[in-house]
Amino acid sequence: MTRVLLLSNGHGEDLSGSLIGQRLQARGVAVAAVPLVGHGAAYRQAGLSVLGQTREFSTGGLGYTSLGGRLTEVFQGQATYLLQRLGLFLRRSRSVDLVVVIGDVLPVLFAWCSRRPVVTYLVAYSSYYEGRLRLPWPCGVCLRSRRFRRVFSRDALSAADLSTQLGRRVQFLGNPFLDPALATPAAPEAQAAPSAPTSSRQHLGLLPGSRLPEAQRNLALMLEVLVRLPPPLQQPERLGLTAALVKDFQAGQVAELAARQGWRLEGQILRRGSLELQLRWGQFPTVLQRSNLLLSMTGTAAEQAVGLGKPVVQLAGCGPQFTPAFAEAQRRLLGSSLACTDGEPGSEQSLIGCAELLASQLKALGEGPEWAERCRSNGLERIGGPGGSARMVAEILAVLDG
């Protein structure tokens, strides 16, 4: 039986890897995964084998974004953990026909060391960040190796840039992580015009993220923004509010943090004055498709929103992921569909500015289809259309058959 080993280093990367792995497994390929960050929840949910004992670190794999984060990872033993994962990967890679990398320089280097044929999807890098992609050493050296049979980029601009830099063909086939956002049928009122309201009532979706406890802090900041919306937008008949929460974010935790700001939880609804915030656990695609506008403190989820042609307003937090630096880099990556205000995270300037920006974006969406059309066009350019996982799997199977 043909065997493939998936290697990824991030929660978003795990999601794309799981979609690729599911399709390969459906074609009769034996698939196993080695996630380098976290427990590989996406792989497990997809029914794929996750090798070895996994760990979750408080930085969520994002310690590289600051000196404090790096020191935290050192003290928590992440360097030792990664060496253990490398050893496991190298042992298991001896018996596979192909290694599929989803991520950046670290899994690329690991895969090169395995001396096995490799296909890599460089989801972590884009030429939109700086105009010309500067791959960290020794990523470029590895990717030029004949061991790397296919290289996929996350956008067309990066594919053209890397093809020139590496002296080999780099393909843009779309992004697998977009596919789950299309999995659940949209609500009837959102199907006709995904990014434009079909009535006077609009819908704002809240995306506080998937990593705890950061997602808890993010939701608390979002609640602060909602109470600063103009009074007309605090009326449920004018603006529907829905938050997409991960299942680990328990209702009791939501109630506790919301109560400190004067909200009360009634069933699956948070209330404060006239404000009503619907809570939806594990229903991200439905929330995304139903919303005309997203308030986001996320990485992959914001990219999925942009890929569906949705405008996104960012709210920077204190991390470890969604910091002002991360938000600024994301705007370069995703272009005109994203907007953000100035001010330190949690400051009055930031909160008021975010509320005003939400109001202006909703007004633009309500005045005509032009803004929604620009967002759809930008999403197609930056993310690509659906079906990325199927196209990548077709190329992977071609490598295996060759």
PyMOL commands that set and color helices and strands:
alter all, ss='L'
color gray80, all
select helices_A, chain A and resi 11-26+41-45+63-65+67-76+78-93+105-114+139-144+156-166+176-182+188-191+214-226+231-234+251-259+284-290+300-307+324-337+348-367+370-382+388-401
alter helices_A, ss='H'
color red, helices_A
select strands_A, chain A and resi 3-8+30-35+49-50+98-102+118-122+148-153+202-207+239-245+264-266+269-272+275-281+293-296+312-314+338-339
alter strands_A, ss='S'
color yellow, strands_A
deselect
rebuild
show_as cartoon
